[in-house]
Amino acid sequence: MTFPLAFPFTALQGQQPLQTALLLVAVDPLLGGVLVQGPRGTAKSTSARALAALLPAGRFVNLPLGATEEQLVGSLDLEAALQSSAVQFRPGLLAQAHQGILYVDEVNLLADGLVDLLLDVSASGINRVERDGVSHQHPARIALIGTMNPEEGQLRPQLLDRFGLFVQLGNVPDVATRKAIVKTRMAFDADPEAFARQHAAAQQALAARIAAARDSVAALAWPDAVHEHVAQLCQGAGVEGVRADLVMLRAARAHAALAGRGEVSVADVDAVAELALAHRRSHDAGAGTPPPAETPSNETNPASAPPPPSPAPEASGTEQGESQAEHWGAMPPPQAAALHAVKPLKALAPKKA
Protein backbone atom coordinates (compact mmCIF):
# COMPACT_ATOMS: atom_id res chain seq x y z
CA MET A 1 0.00 0.00 0.00
CA THR A 2 1.39 3.38 -1.03
CA PHE A 3 0.82 6.36 1.22
CA PRO A 4 0.79 9.93 -0.11
CA LEU A 5 3.80 12.06 0.68
CA ALA A 6 3.52 14.22 3.77
CA PHE A 7 4.10 17.94 3.51
CA PRO A 8 7.76 18.55 4.54
CA PHE A 9 8.17 19.77 8.11
CA THR A 10 10.94 22.13 7.03
CA ALA A 11 8.51 23.83 4.63
CA LEU A 12 6.09 24.77 7.42
CA GLN A 13 5.89 28.45 8.24
CA GLY A 14 3.65 30.78 10.16
CA GLN A 15 3.10 28.62 13.26
CA GLN A 16 6.45 28.84 15.06
CA PRO A 17 5.20 27.85 18.54
CA LEU A 18 3.58 24.71 17.12
CA GLN A 19 6.74 23.68 15.33
CA THR A 20 8.81 24.26 18.47
CA ALA A 21 6.45 22.19 20.64
CA LEU A 22 6.41 19.31 18.15
CA LEU A 23 10.19 19.22 17.93
CA LEU A 24 10.47 19.15 21.72
CA VAL A 25 8.08 16.19 22.08
CA ALA A 26 9.92 14.43 19.26
CA VAL A 27 13.13 14.66 21.27
CA ASP A 28 11.50 13.70 24.59
CA PRO A 29 8.18 11.85 24.16
CA LEU A 30 7.87 11.58 27.95
CA LEU A 31 7.05 15.29 28.12
CA GLY A 32 3.41 14.21 28.22
CA GLY A 33 2.24 15.19 24.78
CA VAL A 34 1.22 18.41 23.05
CA LEU A 35 -2.29 19.85 23.02
CA VAL A 36 -2.94 22.15 20.07
CA GLN A 37 -5.96 24.44 20.17
CA GLY A 38 -7.02 26.61 17.28
CA PRO A 39 -9.52 27.25 14.51
CA ARG A 40 -10.03 24.94 11.56
CA GLY A 41 -7.48 25.00 8.76
CA THR A 42 -4.45 26.05 10.81
CA ALA A 43 -2.22 23.11 9.78
CA LYS A 44 -2.62 21.13 12.99
CA SER A 45 -2.85 17.67 11.42
CA THR A 46 -0.47 18.58 8.61
CA SER A 47 2.23 19.51 11.12
CA ALA A 48 1.76 16.27 13.07
CA ARG A 49 2.02 14.14 9.94
CA ALA A 50 5.08 16.10 8.83
CA LEU A 51 6.78 15.41 12.16
CA ALA A 52 6.18 11.65 11.90
CA ALA A 53 8.27 11.54 8.72
CA LEU A 54 11.27 12.82 10.71
CA LEU A 55 11.14 10.17 13.45
CA PRO A 56 13.18 6.94 13.27
CA ALA A 57 10.12 4.68 13.02
CA GLY A 58 8.15 7.10 10.86
CA ARG A 59 4.88 5.90 12.38
CA PHE A 60 1.73 8.00 12.39
CA VAL A 61 -1.28 6.41 14.09
CA ASN A 62 -4.61 8.19 14.13
CA LEU A 63 -6.93 7.45 17.06
CA PRO A 64 -10.58 7.62 15.95
CA LEU A 65 -13.07 9.15 18.37
CA GLY A 66 -15.10 5.93 18.40
CA ALA A 67 -12.18 3.75 19.51
CA THR A 68 -12.68 1.45 22.49
CA GLU A 69 -10.23 0.95 25.32
CA GLU A 70 -9.40 -2.52 24.01
CA GLN A 71 -8.59 -1.11 20.57
CA LEU A 72 -6.34 1.46 22.18
CA VAL A 73 -4.38 -0.60 24.71
CA GLY A 74 -4.67 -4.04 23.12
CA SER A 75 -6.13 -7.21 24.60
CA LEU A 76 -5.11 -10.51 26.17
CA ASP A 77 -6.24 -13.77 24.60
CA LEU A 78 -7.41 -15.58 27.72
CA GLU A 79 -8.59 -18.66 25.83
CA ALA A 80 -5.12 -19.14 24.40
CA ALA A 81 -3.65 -18.53 27.84
CA LEU A 82 -5.76 -21.29 29.35
CA GLN A 83 -4.93 -23.75 26.57
CA SER A 84 -1.21 -23.12 26.30
CA SER A 85 -0.46 -21.58 29.70
CA ALA A 86 1.08 -18.63 27.89
CA VAL A 87 -0.18 -15.09 27.60
CA GLN A 88 -0.88 -13.97 24.04
CA PHE A 89 -1.11 -10.23 23.55
CA ARG A 90 -3.02 -8.65 20.69
CA PRO A 91 -1.41 -5.25 20.11
CA GLY A 92 -3.55 -2.13 20.09
CA LEU A 93 -3.01 1.34 18.69
CA LEU A 94 -0.53 2.22 21.44
CA ALA A 95 1.74 -0.64 20.40
CA GLN A 96 1.46 0.40 16.76
CA ALA A 97 2.44 3.98 17.62
CA HIS A 98 5.57 3.01 19.62
CA GLN A 99 8.49 5.28 18.62
CA GLY A 100 6.11 7.34 16.49
CA ILE A 101 3.15 9.72 16.62
CA LEU A 102 -0.25 9.01 18.15
CA TYR A 103 -2.57 11.69 16.83
CA VAL A 104 -5.98 12.46 18.34
CA ASP A 105 -8.08 14.99 16.45
CA GLU A 106 -10.80 16.64 18.51
CA VAL A 107 -9.36 15.13 21.68
CA ASN A 108 -11.87 17.16 23.71
CA LEU A 109 -14.62 14.93 22.26
CA LEU A 110 -12.86 11.72 23.31
CA ALA A 111 -14.13 9.92 26.42
CA ASP A 112 -12.39 11.23 29.54
CA GLY A 113 -11.31 7.72 30.52
CA LEU A 114 -9.44 7.23 27.25
CA VAL A 115 -7.82 10.67 27.49
CA ASP A 116 -6.66 9.84 31.02
CA LEU A 117 -5.25 6.52 29.83
CA LEU A 118 -3.46 8.17 26.91
CA LEU A 119 -1.84 10.71 29.18
CA ASP A 120 -0.70 8.00 31.60
CA VAL A 121 1.02 6.06 28.84
CA SER A 122 2.46 9.20 27.27
CA ALA A 123 4.09 10.25 30.54
CA SER A 124 5.37 6.78 31.50
CA GLY A 125 6.28 5.26 28.13
CA ILE A 126 4.73 1.94 29.19
CA ASN A 127 1.35 0.42 28.36
CA ARG A 128 -0.05 -2.02 30.94
CA VAL A 129 -2.94 -4.34 30.16
CA GLU A 130 -4.68 -6.25 32.94
CA ARG A 131 -7.62 -8.59 32.57
CA ASP A 132 -9.01 -11.21 34.94
CA GLY A 133 -5.81 -11.43 36.94
CA VAL A 134 -3.58 -11.70 33.86
CA SER A 135 -1.34 -8.76 33.02
CA HIS A 136 0.98 -7.72 30.24
CA GLN A 137 3.05 -4.62 29.58
CA HIS A 138 5.08 -3.30 26.68
CA PRO A 139 7.04 -0.14 25.80
CA ALA A 140 4.92 2.63 24.30
CA ARG A 141 7.10 5.69 23.84
CA ILE A 142 4.63 7.75 21.88
CA ALA A 143 4.69 11.39 20.91
CA LEU A 144 1.08 12.22 21.78
CA ILE A 145 -0.46 15.07 19.81
CA GLY A 146 -4.01 16.12 20.54
CA THR A 147 -5.87 18.86 18.72
CA MET A 148 -9.12 20.63 19.46
CA ASN A 149 -11.33 23.45 18.26
CA PRO A 150 -12.51 25.54 21.22
CA GLU A 151 -15.88 26.01 19.51
CA GLU A 152 -16.59 22.33 20.12
CA GLY A 153 -16.03 22.29 23.88
CA GLN A 154 -13.19 22.23 26.37
CA LEU A 155 -11.23 19.57 28.20
CA ARG A 156 -11.80 19.18 31.91
CA PRO A 157 -9.14 21.17 33.84
CA GLN A 158 -7.55 18.08 35.36
CA LEU A 159 -7.02 16.57 31.90
CA LEU A 160 -5.85 19.86 30.42
CA ASP A 161 -3.18 20.15 33.12
CA ARG A 162 -1.85 16.69 32.34
CA PHE A 163 -0.88 17.59 28.77
CA GLY A 164 2.78 18.53 28.93
CA LEU A 165 2.78 21.37 26.41
CA PHE A 166 0.02 23.58 25.06
CA VAL A 167 -0.11 25.64 21.87
CA GLN A 168 -2.79 28.23 21.13
CA LEU A 169 -2.99 28.92 17.40
CA GLY A 170 -4.42 32.01 15.77
CA ASN A 171 -5.63 32.72 12.27
CA VAL A 172 -3.46 33.79 9.33
CA PRO A 173 -2.09 37.18 10.41
CA ASP A 174 -2.15 39.10 7.12
CA VAL A 175 -2.87 38.95 3.39
CA ALA A 176 0.79 38.50 2.39
CA THR A 177 1.20 35.47 4.63
CA ARG A 178 -2.05 33.96 3.40
CA LYS A 179 -0.96 34.41 -0.22
CA ALA A 180 2.46 32.82 0.43
CA ILE A 181 0.91 29.84 2.22
CA VAL A 182 -1.57 29.17 -0.57
CA LYS A 183 1.12 29.42 -3.28
CA THR A 184 3.32 26.92 -1.50
CA ARG A 185 0.45 24.55 -0.86
CA MET A 186 -0.53 24.66 -4.53
CA ALA A 187 3.07 23.91 -5.52
CA PHE A 188 3.06 20.86 -3.26
CA ASP A 189 -0.28 19.63 -4.57
CA ALA A 190 0.82 20.08 -8.19
CA ASP A 191 3.95 17.91 -7.80
CA PRO A 192 4.50 16.44 -4.30
CA GLU A 193 7.59 14.50 -5.32
CA ALA A 194 9.36 17.53 -6.80
CA PHE A 195 8.41 19.61 -3.77
CA ALA A 196 9.75 16.92 -1.44
CA ARG A 197 13.02 16.75 -3.39
CA GLN A 198 13.42 20.49 -2.98
CA HIS A 199 13.33 20.10 0.80
CA ALA A 200 15.10 16.73 1.04
CA ALA A 201 18.43 18.08 2.30
CA ALA A 202 16.79 20.17 5.02
CA GLN A 203 14.59 17.24 6.03
CA GLN A 204 17.56 14.89 6.34
CA ALA A 205 19.51 17.42 8.40
CA LEU A 206 16.61 17.97 10.79
CA ALA A 207 15.95 14.22 11.14
CA ALA A 208 19.62 13.68 12.02
CA ARG A 209 19.46 16.49 14.56
CA ILE A 210 16.39 14.99 16.21
CA ALA A 211 18.02 11.55 16.36
CA ALA A 212 21.18 12.98 17.93
CA ALA A 213 19.14 14.94 20.45
CA ARG A 214 17.13 11.86 21.44
CA ASP A 215 20.39 10.02 22.13
CA SER A 216 21.95 12.81 24.21
CA VAL A 217 19.02 14.41 26.03
CA ALA A 218 19.12 12.18 29.12
CA ALA A 219 22.73 13.14 29.83
CA LEU A 220 22.21 16.91 29.93
CA ALA A 221 22.54 18.63 33.31
CA TRP A 222 20.42 21.38 34.88
CA PRO A 223 22.47 24.01 36.76
CA ASP A 224 20.94 25.39 39.95
CA ALA A 225 20.35 28.73 38.21
CA VAL A 226 18.03 26.95 35.79
CA HIS A 227 16.07 25.36 38.64
CA GLU A 228 15.79 28.74 40.30
CA HIS A 229 14.53 30.42 37.14
CA VAL A 230 11.94 27.70 36.54
CA ALA A 231 10.70 27.94 40.11
CA GLN A 232 10.34 31.73 39.85
CA LEU A 233 8.40 31.51 36.59
CA CYS A 234 6.02 28.89 37.93
CA GLN A 235 5.52 30.70 41.22
CA GLY A 236 4.84 33.94 39.38
CA ALA A 237 2.30 32.22 37.14
CA GLY A 238 0.43 30.88 40.15
CA VAL A 239 0.36 27.31 38.88
CA GLU A 240 -0.93 24.49 41.05
CA GLY A 241 1.51 21.79 42.09
CA VAL A 242 4.90 21.20 40.47
CA ARG A 243 3.91 19.55 37.20
CA ALA A 244 4.68 22.77 35.34
CA ASP A 245 8.17 22.87 36.87
CA LEU A 246 8.91 19.29 35.81
CA VAL A 247 7.57 19.79 32.29
CA MET A 248 9.44 23.06 31.84
CA LEU A 249 12.73 21.51 32.93
CA ARG A 250 12.30 18.55 30.58
CA ALA A 251 11.28 20.82 27.71
CA ALA A 252 14.27 23.10 28.30
CA ARG A 253 16.54 20.05 28.31
CA ALA A 254 15.06 18.86 24.99
CA HIS A 255 15.52 22.38 23.59
CA ALA A 256 19.20 22.37 24.58
CA ALA A 257 19.73 18.87 23.17
CA LEU A 258 18.17 19.87 19.86
CA ALA A 259 20.56 22.81 19.72
CA GLY A 260 23.50 20.48 20.33
CA ARG A 261 24.46 21.94 23.71
CA GLY A 262 25.73 19.91 26.65
CA GLU A 263 23.98 21.84 29.41
CA VAL A 264 20.59 23.49 29.90
CA SER A 265 20.63 27.27 30.14
CA VAL A 266 18.21 29.95 31.32
CA ALA A 267 17.70 30.88 27.68
CA ASP A 268 16.42 27.35 27.01
CA VAL A 269 13.90 27.80 29.81
CA ASP A 270 12.70 31.12 28.41
CA ALA A 271 12.25 29.54 24.98
CA VAL A 272 9.83 26.89 26.27
CA ALA A 273 8.26 28.53 29.32
CA GLU A 274 4.99 29.64 27.76
CA LEU A 275 4.38 26.21 26.25
CA ALA A 276 4.39 24.77 29.78
CA LEU A 277 2.53 27.65 31.45
CA ALA A 278 -0.14 28.73 28.96
CA HIS A 279 -2.73 26.18 30.11
CA ARG A 280 -1.70 26.15 33.77
CA ARG A 281 -1.38 29.84 34.63
CA SER A 282 -3.73 31.01 37.36
CA HIS A 283 -6.20 33.68 36.22
CA ASP A 284 -5.37 35.80 39.25
CA ALA A 285 -1.58 35.48 38.96
CA GLY A 286 -1.55 39.16 38.03
CA ALA A 287 1.65 41.09 38.09
CA GLY A 288 3.54 38.18 39.62
CA THR A 289 4.12 36.76 36.15
CA PRO A 290 7.14 38.22 34.37
CA PRO A 291 6.20 39.98 31.12
CA PRO A 292 6.75 37.79 28.05
CA ALA A 293 9.44 38.69 25.60
CA GLU A 294 8.32 39.45 22.08
CA THR A 295 9.39 37.16 19.29
CA PRO A 296 11.31 39.08 16.61
CA SER A 297 9.50 38.98 13.32
CA ASN A 298 12.66 38.26 11.32
CA GLU A 299 13.68 35.08 13.12
CA THR A 300 14.65 32.11 11.00
CA ASN A 301 12.45 29.01 11.14
CA PRO A 302 14.48 26.56 13.29
CA ALA A 303 13.27 23.58 11.29
CA SER A 304 14.47 25.01 7.98
CA ALA A 305 18.16 24.20 8.03
CA PRO A 306 19.52 24.68 5.47
CA PRO A 307 16.99 26.94 3.70
CA PRO A 308 15.50 25.58 0.48
CA PRO A 309 17.03 26.70 -2.79
CA SER A 310 13.86 28.24 -4.11
CA PRO A 311 13.33 31.95 -3.26
CA ALA A 312 9.60 31.41 -3.08
CA PRO A 313 8.19 31.83 0.44
CA GLU A 314 7.49 28.63 2.33
CA ALA A 315 4.26 27.92 4.05
CA SER A 316 2.32 25.26 5.85
CA GLY A 317 -0.43 23.26 4.28
CA THR A 318 -2.68 20.30 4.86
CA GLU A 319 -2.30 16.71 3.85
CA GLN A 320 -3.89 15.41 0.66
CA GLY A 321 -7.33 14.03 1.24
CA GLU A 322 -8.37 16.52 3.91
CA SER A 323 -11.64 18.32 3.48
CA GLN A 324 -11.60 21.72 1.86
CA ALA A 325 -12.41 23.29 5.22
CA GLU A 326 -9.05 22.09 6.53
CA HIS A 327 -7.06 23.96 3.86
CA TRP A 328 -5.30 27.16 4.69
CA GLY A 329 -7.19 28.95 1.94
CA ALA A 330 -10.58 28.72 3.67
CA MET A 331 -10.42 29.71 7.27
CA PRO A 332 -13.01 31.09 9.70
CA PRO A 333 -12.56 34.36 11.61
CA PRO A 334 -10.04 34.08 14.44
CA GLN A 335 -11.38 32.55 17.63
CA ALA A 336 -8.39 33.00 19.86
CA ALA A 337 -5.31 35.12 20.17
CA ALA A 338 -2.04 33.64 18.98
CA LEU A 339 0.30 32.17 21.57
CA HIS A 340 2.74 34.69 22.91
CA ALA A 341 6.09 34.54 24.62
CA VAL A 342 7.38 31.39 22.90
CA LYS A 343 10.79 32.18 21.61
CA PRO A 344 11.96 30.40 18.45
CA LEU A 345 14.88 28.01 18.64
CA LYS A 346 17.36 30.64 17.66
CA ALA A 347 20.35 28.42 18.35
CA LEU A 348 19.12 25.89 15.86
CA ALA A 349 19.36 28.17 12.84
CA PRO A 350 22.28 27.23 10.55
CA LYS A 351 25.43 29.16 11.15
CA LYS A 352 26.77 31.28 8.35
CA ALA A 353 29.99 30.09 6.90
C-alpha positions, 0 to 999 in steps of 0.5 A, a space after each residue: 500500500 502506497 501512502 501519499 507524501 507528507 508535507 515537509 516539516 521544514 517547509 512549514 511556516 507561520 506557526 512557530 510555537 507549534 513547530 517548536 512544541 512538536 520538535 520538543 516532544 519528538 526529542 523527549 516523548 515523555 514530556 506528556 504530549 502536546 495539546 494544540 488548540 485553534 480554529 479549523 485550517 491552521 495546519 494542525 494535522 499537517 504539522 503532526 504528519 510532517 513530524 512523523 516523517 522525521 522520526 526513526 520509526 516514521 509511524 503516524 497512528 490516528 486514534 478515531 473518536 469511536 475507539 474502544 479501550 481494548 482497541 487502544 491498549 490491546 487485549 489478552 487472549 485468555 482462551 489461548 492462555 488457558 490452553 497453552 499456559 502462555 499469555 498472548 497479547 493482541 497489540 492495540 493502537 498504542 503498540 502500533 504507535 511506539 516510537 512514532 506519533 499518536 494523533 488524536 483529532 478533537 481530543 476534547 470529544 474523546 471519552 475522559 477515561 481514554 484521554 486519562 489513559 493516553 496521558 498516563 502512557 504518554 508520561 510513563 512510556 509503558 502500556 499495561 494491560 490487565 484482565 481477569 488477573 492476567 497482566 501484560 506490559 510493553 514499551 509505548 514511547 509515543 509522541 502524543 499530539 491532541 488537537 481541538 477546536 474551542 468552539 466544540 467544547 473544552 477539556 476538563 481542567 484536570 485533563 488539560 493540566 496533564 498535557 505537557 505542552 500547550 499551543 494556542 494557534 491564531 488565524 493567518 495574520 495578514 494577506 501576504 502570509 495567506 498568499 504565500 501559504 496558498 502558493 506553497 500549498 498549490 506547488 506541493 499539490 501540483 507535484 508532491 515529489 518535486 516539492 519533497 526533493 526540494 526540501 530533502 536536504 533540510 529534512 535529512 539534516 533535521 531528522 539527524 538532529 532529532 536523532 542525535 538529540 534523542 540520544 543525548 538528552 538524558 545526559 544533559 545537566 540542569 544548573 541550579 540557576 536553571 532550577 531557580 529560574 523555573 521555580 520563579 516563573 512557575 511561582 509567578 504564574 500561580 500554577 498548582 503543584 509542580 507539574 509545570 516545573 517538571 515539564 518546563 525543565 524537561 522541555 528546556 533540556 530537549 531544547 538544549 539537546 536539539 541545539 546540540 548543547 551539553 547543558 541546559 541554560 536559562 535561555 532554554 527555559 525562556 524559549 519553552 516557558 509559555 508552552 508549559 505555562 499557557 494552560 496552567 497559569 492562574 487567572 489571578 496570577 496578576 503582576 507576579 508573572 514576568 512579562 513575556 518577551 516578544 518574538 522578533 519577526 525576522 527570526 529564521 524558522 528553526 526547522 528550515 536548516 539549510 533553507 531551500 534553494 527556491 526563493 519562493 516563500 514557504 508555508 504550511 499546508 494540509 495533507 492530501 485528502 483533507 476536506 476543503 475546510 481544513 485547507 489554509 485557503 478557507 479559514 473562519 474568523 479568528 477565535 483566539 489570540 495567537 500564543 505569545 512569549 514562545 521564543 523560536 529556537 534561535 540556536 538551531 538556525 544554521 550558522 553562516 559560513 
